[in-house]
Amino acid sequence: TMCPAGQTLSLERLDMHASNESFCCQDAASDSIVDVGVQSAGFADGNEALFFAGGKIVFMAGTRGITVVTLRPDATRLTSETFDTFNEEGGAALQAHLEDLAPNTLVLVGAMDEPSRGLTSGAKNALRACGAKLVDEIGWRCGYAFVGVKGGEALSEMVMQEGEGYAVAFTQIEVEKQTTSDVPVCDARVPEPPVKGYMSSGNLVLDAGCRYRLYERDAATACLQNTWISIYGSSNTLLEFGNLVNLLAPEEYGIDRPGEMVGASAMVDVVIQGGQVVHWVTVSNEIPECR
């Protein structure tokens, strides 16, 4: 059972078999305490490697071998890599990946299908460097789940041999919640404004360390007063265009306009005044000049 946000697995009931949240879960000690863990099964026992944190699935492996997931301080997924340790090349790649991780990185490891045939001694030592103790028990098509720290100790580890079912490893960590209110505003007037980042607690956290202002209709209308906006692109850009029109002129939600559909027009020219569309002209993409 994966507990929802705000709850954690009951440590007193870990040895019991149940799938009911009300039985398996309890209220977290604080809002910053969350479960993180791995559920693993070999080919004959479920064939999966699932990674969870804070009541959410953060990654599911899709191919054979051993998958390594690392988390950010707020328990969102930072990296995820799968290594086909059915072959020694995969074992060598797993070793290199683990050795490259920074000290004190929280590491989640899960096996799927068959993880053992190419699991080299170097790969096992790299797992041991993250605190693993049971790597010599990883067998043919077994389940293996591990949570540890690079350069530290194992926080949870389990091996289930073929036919024994799922291996589950989990621990509880204190997360650092990301906030964006105290970071600078991005410069959106550069040739390539920052867009890369990740979602945390409903907020977009940009890798550039800045944020964009959010505007409601009145503020957006005031900001865009007496301006002419040109939007170029294809289907996603058309959605952006439609959202902007609906924000500035809410009655447009219920009005069908020519040229709104993807592929219907080469250009749409719109004028909005006082929250109303007062001008709407389209140019068809069927005319020779647009072909």
C-alpha positions as CSV (number, residue, x, y, z in Angstrom):
1,T,0.0,0.0,0.0
2,M,1.2,3.5,-0.9
3,C,-0.1,6.0,1.6
4,P,-1.6,9.3,0.4
5,A,0.1,12.7,1.1
6,G,-0.1,13.6,4.8
7,Q,0.1,10.0,5.9
8,T,2.9,7.4,6.3
9,L,2.9,3.6,6.5
10,S,2.4,2.3,10.0
11,L,5.6,0.7,11.2
12,E,3.8,-1.6,13.6
13,R,1.9,-3.2,10.7
14,L,4.6,-3.8,8.2
15,D,4.6,-7.6,8.7
16,M,0.8,-7.8,8.0
17,H,-0.7,-8.4,4.6
18,A,-3.3,-5.8,3.7
19,S,-4.0,-3.2,1.0
20,N,-6.4,-1.0,2.9
21,E,-5.1,2.6,3.4
22,S,-7.1,3.1,6.6
23,F,-5.4,0.0,8.1
24,C,-1.9,0.4,6.7
25,C,-1.5,4.1,7.0
26,Q,-1.3,6.6,9.8
27,D,-1.1,10.4,10.0
28,A,2.4,11.7,9.5
29,A,4.2,13.2,12.4
30,S,4.4,16.5,10.5
31,D,3.6,17.9,7.1
32,S,7.3,17.5,6.2
33,I,7.5,13.8,6.9
34,V,6.9,11.5,3.8
35,D,7.3,7.9,2.8
36,V,9.8,7.1,0.0
37,G,10.3,3.7,-1.3
38,V,10.5,1.0,-4.0
39,Q,8.3,-2.0,-4.9
40,S,10.0,-4.6,-7.1
41,A,9.1,-7.9,-8.6
42,G,10.9,-10.3,-10.9
43,F,9.4,-11.6,-14.2
44,A,7.2,-14.3,-12.6
45,D,6.0,-12.3,-9.6
46,G,4.6,-9.1,-11.1
47,N,7.5,-7.9,-13.3
48,E,7.8,-4.3,-12.1
49,A,10.0,-1.7,-10.4
50,L,7.9,1.1,-8.9
51,F,9.2,4.1,-7.1
52,F,7.1,6.3,-4.8
53,A,7.6,9.4,-2.6
54,G,5.1,11.6,-0.7
55,G,2.1,9.6,-1.8
56,K,2.9,9.7,-5.5
57,I,4.5,7.3,-8.0
58,V,7.6,9.2,-9.1
59,F,8.8,6.6,-11.6
60,M,7.9,3.2,-13.1
61,A,10.6,1.2,-14.9
62,G,9.7,0.0,-18.4
63,T,12.5,-2.4,-19.2
64,R,14.5,-5.3,-17.8
65,G,17.3,-4.8,-15.2
66,I,18.1,-2.5,-12.3
67,T,16.7,1.0,-12.1
68,V,18.2,3.7,-10.0
69,V,16.2,6.8,-9.0
70,T,17.5,9.8,-7.1
71,L,15.3,12.4,-5.4
72,R,15.6,16.1,-4.7
73,P,15.3,17.4,-1.1
74,D,11.6,18.0,-1.7
75,A,11.1,14.3,-2.7
76,T,10.5,15.0,-6.4
77,R,12.4,12.8,-8.9
78,L,15.8,14.2,-9.9
79,T,17.1,11.3,-12.1
80,S,16.0,7.9,-13.2
81,E,18.1,5.4,-15.2
82,T,17.6,1.7,-16.0
83,F,20.5,-0.6,-16.6
84,D,20.1,-4.0,-18.3
85,T,22.0,-6.1,-15.8
86,F,21.1,-9.3,-17.7
87,N,24.3,-8.3,-19.6
88,E,27.7,-7.4,-18.2
89,E,27.6,-4.1,-20.2
90,G,24.6,-3.1,-18.1
91,G,26.4,-4.0,-14.9
92,A,29.4,-1.9,-15.9
93,A,27.1,1.0,-16.8
94,L,25.3,0.7,-13.4
95,Q,28.7,0.8,-11.6
96,A,29.7,3.9,-13.4
97,H,26.4,5.6,-12.7
98,L,26.5,4.9,-9.0
99,E,30.1,5.9,-8.7
100,D,29.3,9.3,-10.3
101,L,26.6,10.1,-7.8
102,A,27.5,12.8,-5.3
103,P,28.0,11.9,-1.6
104,N,24.9,11.9,0.6
105,T,22.6,11.4,-2.5
106,L,19.4,9.5,-1.5
107,V,19.4,6.5,-3.8
108,L,16.4,4.2,-4.6
109,V,17.1,1.0,-6.5
110,G,14.6,-1.5,-7.9
111,A,14.9,-4.7,-10.0
112,M,12.5,-5.8,-12.8
113,D,12.4,-9.0,-14.9
114,E,15.9,-10.4,-14.5
115,P,18.6,-8.3,-12.7
116,S,21.3,-10.8,-11.8
117,R,23.0,-12.4,-14.8
118,G,25.2,-9.4,-15.7
119,L,25.4,-7.9,-12.2
120,T,29.2,-7.6,-12.0
121,S,31.3,-7.5,-8.8
122,G,32.0,-3.8,-9.6
123,A,28.3,-3.1,-9.7
124,K,27.8,-4.9,-6.4
125,N,30.5,-2.9,-4.8
126,A,29.0,0.3,-6.1
127,L,25.7,-0.7,-4.5
128,R,27.5,-1.5,-1.3
129,A,29.0,2.1,-1.4
130,C,25.4,3.3,-1.1
131,G,24.9,1.1,2.0
132,A,23.5,-2.1,0.4
133,K,24.0,-5.3,2.4
134,L,22.1,-8.0,0.4
135,V,23.6,-7.7,-3.1
136,D,25.0,-11.2,-3.0
137,E,21.5,-12.5,-2.5
138,I,20.2,-10.9,-5.8
139,G,19.3,-14.0,-7.8
140,W,17.6,-15.1,-11.0
141,R,14.5,-13.1,-11.7
142,C,14.3,-12.0,-8.1
143,G,12.7,-8.9,-6.7
144,Y,15.2,-6.4,-5.2
145,A,14.3,-3.1,-3.5
146,F,16.7,-0.8,-1.8
147,V,16.8,2.7,-0.3
148,G,20.1,4.1,0.8
149,V,22.5,7.0,0.8
150,K,25.7,7.3,-1.3
151,G,28.6,6.9,1.1
152,G,26.1,6.1,3.9
153,E,24.0,3.3,5.3
154,A,21.1,1.3,4.0
155,L,17.8,2.8,5.1
156,S,15.7,-0.2,3.8
157,E,16.5,-3.3,1.7
158,M,14.7,-6.5,0.7
159,V,15.3,-9.4,-1.6
160,M,12.6,-11.8,-2.7
161,Q,13.6,-14.8,-4.8
162,E,11.7,-16.0,-7.8
163,G,8.3,-17.2,-6.7
164,E,8.3,-15.4,-3.3
165,G,6.5,-12.2,-4.5
166,Y,7.2,-8.5,-4.2
167,A,10.2,-7.0,-2.5
168,V,9.4,-3.6,-0.8
169,A,11.8,-1.2,0.8
170,F,10.8,2.2,2.2
171,T,11.8,4.8,4.7
172,Q,10.5,8.1,6.0
173,I,12.3,11.3,5.3
174,E,11.9,15.0,6.1
175,V,11.4,17.0,2.9
176,E,12.4,20.6,2.2
177,K,9.4,22.2,0.6
178,Q,10.2,24.5,-2.3
179,T,8.9,28.0,-2.4
180,T,9.0,30.5,-5.2
181,S,7.9,33.7,-3.5
182,D,11.4,34.7,-2.5
183,V,13.2,34.1,-5.8
184,P,13.8,36.8,-8.4
185,V,11.5,37.3,-11.4
186,C,12.8,35.9,-14.7
187,D,13.8,38.2,-17.5
188,A,11.3,37.1,-20.2
189,R,12.6,39.6,-22.8
190,V,15.7,37.5,-23.7
191,P,15.9,35.4,-26.9
192,E,15.3,32.1,-24.9
193,P,13.5,32.7,-21.6
194,P,14.0,30.0,-19.0
195,V,11.5,27.2,-19.2
196,K,13.2,24.1,-17.8
197,G,12.3,22.9,-14.4
198,Y,10.0,20.7,-12.4
199,M,6.8,20.7,-10.5
200,S,6.9,20.7,-6.7
201,S,3.8,21.1,-4.5
202,G,1.9,22.6,-7.4
203,N,4.6,25.2,-8.2
204,L,6.9,25.3,-11.2
205,V,10.5,25.4,-9.9
206,L,12.8,26.6,-12.7
207,D,16.4,25.4,-13.0
208,A,17.4,29.0,-13.6
209,G,16.4,29.9,-10.0
210,C,13.9,32.5,-11.0
211,R,10.1,32.7,-11.4
212,Y,7.5,34.2,-13.6
213,R,4.7,36.5,-12.4
214,L,1.2,35.2,-12.4
215,Y,-1.6,37.5,-13.6
216,E,-5.3,37.5,-13.1
217,R,-7.5,39.1,-15.8
218,D,-7.6,42.6,-14.5
219,A,-3.8,42.8,-14.0
220,A,-3.2,41.1,-17.4
221,T,-5.5,43.6,-19.1
222,A,-3.7,46.5,-17.5
223,C,-0.3,45.2,-18.4
224,L,-1.2,44.6,-22.0
225,Q,-3.2,47.8,-22.5
226,N,-2.4,49.4,-25.9
227,T,-0.1,46.6,-27.0
228,W,-0.1,44.3,-30.0
229,I,1.0,40.7,-29.4
230,S,2.2,38.4,-32.2
231,I,2.1,34.7,-31.5
232,Y,3.7,32.3,-33.9
233,G,3.6,28.5,-33.9
234,S,1.4,25.4,-34.5
235,S,-1.1,23.5,-32.4
236,N,0.3,24.3,-28.9
237,T,0.6,27.9,-29.8
238,L,-3.0,28.0,-30.9
239,L,-4.0,26.7,-27.5
240,E,-1.9,29.5,-25.9
241,F,-3.6,32.0,-28.2
242,G,-7.0,30.7,-27.2
243,N,-6.2,30.8,-23.4
244,L,-5.0,34.4,-23.7
245,V,-8.2,35.5,-25.6
246,N,-10.4,33.7,-23.0
247,L,-8.5,35.4,-20.1
248,L,-8.9,38.9,-21.5
249,A,-12.4,38.3,-22.8
250,P,-14.2,35.7,-20.7
251,E,-17.4,35.6,-22.8
252,E,-15.3,34.0,-25.6
253,Y,-15.4,30.7,-23.7
254,G,-18.9,30.2,-25.1
255,I,-18.5,31.6,-28.6
256,D,-17.4,29.6,-31.6
257,R,-15.1,31.7,-33.9
258,P,-13.9,30.9,-37.4
259,G,-10.2,29.8,-37.5
260,E,-10.0,28.6,-33.9
261,M,-9.4,24.9,-34.8
262,V,-6.0,23.5,-35.6
263,G,-5.2,23.8,-39.3
264,A,-8.2,26.1,-40.0
265,S,-6.3,29.3,-40.6
266,A,-2.9,30.7,-41.3
267,M,-3.5,33.9,-39.3
268,V,-6.1,35.2,-36.8
269,D,-6.2,39.0,-36.1
270,V,-8.0,39.9,-32.9
271,V,-8.7,43.2,-31.2
272,I,-10.0,43.2,-27.6
273,Q,-11.5,46.3,-25.9
274,G,-13.1,46.5,-22.5
275,G,-13.1,42.8,-22.1
276,Q,-14.9,42.2,-25.4
277,V,-13.7,41.0,-28.8
278,V,-14.4,43.9,-31.2
279,H,-12.5,42.6,-34.2
280,W,-11.9,39.0,-35.4
281,V,-10.5,38.4,-38.9
282,T,-8.9,35.1,-40.2
283,V,-6.8,34.4,-43.2
284,S,-7.4,30.9,-44.6
285,N,-4.4,28.6,-45.0
286,E,-5.9,27.4,-48.3
287,I,-5.1,30.5,-50.3
288,P,-2.1,30.0,-52.6
289,E,0.0,32.6,-50.7
290,C,-0.1,30.4,-47.6
291,R,0.7,27.1,-49.2
